């Protein structure tokens, strides 16, 4: 199981790097799906089977199908590919790389000072559904409206 954890972690990291470096948006989306599925395997190995199932169904399934639908609907073409290739200039990545390194250093600093067990208690389906359809139902509905507004906005912006 430990070997599966490290292999899934390496696949997740490698596919996420491929998402960033890919110039074709559909290929980047496929790498993102692979990354999300690898994270689901990591959750499963850590004993969080419910989180792994949610990761695979909700993120790698439903949301990625929505992203693919929007990409196909927008039909960006060669002009956007040329623009994305111009963003791959090394000078454009210096400041974000420095900021990411600072965030990584801070994250490692916080993890080194953490004394408690990092694996939380098991959470079942009943507890998650009671929270989603109980006190957090408004937040769930607002998130769905936000996704719908983003989809409609992307359609109208690309229509021109």
PyMOL commands that set and color helices and strands:
alter all, ss='L'
color gray80, all
select helices_A, chain A and resi 2-21+25-45+49-74+78-86+90-113+125-132+137-159
alter helices_A, ss='H'
color red, helices_A
deselect
rebuild
show_as cartoon
